[in-house]
Amino acid sequence: MPAAETPAERAEVAIVGEQGFLIHAIATLLAERGDFDVREIGLPLDDAGRALRRAGSRVALISLMQDVPKDAIDTVELLVQAAPAVELIAILRSPDAVLARDLLRSGVRSCITSGASTSELFDATYRALDGESYLTPALSLMMADFADVNGPADLNQREKEVLRQIGLGLTNREIGAVMHLSARTIESHRASLQMKLGTTRRADLVQHASALGLIG
């Protein structure tokens, strides 16, 4: 009799925030999809950080809807410190480009809003598992407006070097090794690039690197 097939490994995903309908609904939706093992982690944040580290989750969605911007940044920084290997997706009450920019710089991988569609929720989660970023369309448009104001000339030398390395196809870890910086620091520079250039897609960053003459 043939041996039973081993089931595919399921990704560990955590939902962090004040316990309530939205957190439970997101957890249920992700779990019912069948691709994730989902853990709900409540507050306070000190306990949430420790629980997130112990859970071994690869991705965590964080509800920041009740936080003022400074508190939201503090929340992210605490969770990044507690579980630096976890990819963070911030859930915002409404599109806020300035807050999204600051969250990306603080270590968030992606930002969605409470009104995001189911497909956006899954896109953000799958991309985070692949080490890629995601913004809801409204935030992407706001980022594009930021790019129109700032433009590529606003890039500093370190950002240009990070952009050049991205254009050469290197990962954050590989870029960090070349530039003698941590992968988290490279991610912060990449977030700044994304904000200034109005994109979250690696392919677009490669195109910008080429257009600026940073790669051959």
Secondary structure, DSSP 8 states (H G I E B T S, - for coil): ----------EEEEEESS-SHHHHHHHHHHHHHTSEEEEEE-S-HHHHHHHHHHHT-SEEEEE-TTS-HHHHHHHHHHHHHH-TTSEEEEEESS--HHHHHHHHHHT--EEEETT--HHHHHHHHHHHHTT---B-HHHHHHHHHHHHHH-GGG--HHHHHHHHHHHTT--HHHHHHHHT--HHHHHHHHHHHHHHHT---HHHHHHHHHHTTS--
